[in-house]
Amino acid sequence: MGDHLTIYILSDSIGETGELIAKAAVRQFKTDNYEIRKFPFISGIDKIQEIMLDAKNELSIIMYTTVNEENRDYIERLGKEYNIPTVDIMTPPLNALEKLLNYPPKREAGLIRRLDENYFKKVEAVEFTVKYDDGKDPRGVKKADICLVGVSRTSKTPLSMYLAHKNFKVANIPLVPEVPAPKELFEKDKRRVFGLVANPEKLIEIRKERLKALGLDYSANYANFERIKSEIEYSKGIMDKLGCVVIDVSSRAIEETATIIIEHMAKNFGSNMF
């Protein structure tokens, strides 16, 4: 039905937004006689001119998403010169938001894509942290951005998950006197290892609650005061050998402990902490 329509999508990023809008718009018309040509990562006027010289020889429309004002103005000028309809997808919402917020936009290309990349990094970190939780596989120590060590109920798992949501791959290793600490820990950069300790009174309270939740007897060795003291002493000995930072989590929220760790990582590794 009618002449063949070509919809050109020009973008200074990957062009997904323009393509979605073009598809949504053209489906409101009774035609299948069209194609969409997408040109991502447009960076200069030479490429714009080359595309629009092709477009002027056919039934076409230019839809574009660019935050670069020079490119936008050039597309508009050539559109008028070549008699090609143009649709500026980004400028109206940017102008409306600028007017409402009273400050100009960043005009940085690809910000949505960067947000998506950040999301996938977070997913990868969470999956890693679940895989190497509670010493399931000590090989994770080598690959981890951060290693947490400590006796049972020193908040290793919840802290690991909190850090994973900050994009850190975390391995946590429980320290138990009867089980030797994995050799991988002693081969790790000590600046990436953090020891968690708590006072015996706090630990016995938490462990009793854990036993209660499991329907077990309080008299179990797990919640025995002397046993807990010996576990803590053992863990401190391991932490001394590791030369790692030791954090007392007795009265700290997860967020507070995480802040200490992140600040330490930033100080020692900067942008290479991941």
ABEGO torsion letter per residue (X at the ends): XEBBBBBBBBBABAGAAAAAAAAAAAAABBBABBBBBBBBGBABAAAAAAAAAAAAABBBBBBBBBABAAAAAAAAAAAAAAGBBBBBAAAAAAAAAAAAAGBBBAGBBGAAAAAAAAAAAAAAAAAAAAAABGGABAAAAAABABBBBEBBGAGAAAAAAAAAAAGBBBBBBBBBAABBBBAAAAABBAAABBBBBBBAAAAAAAAAAAAAAAGBBAABAAABAAAAAAAAAAAAAAAAAAGBBBBBAAABBAAAAAAAAAAAAAAAAEAAAX
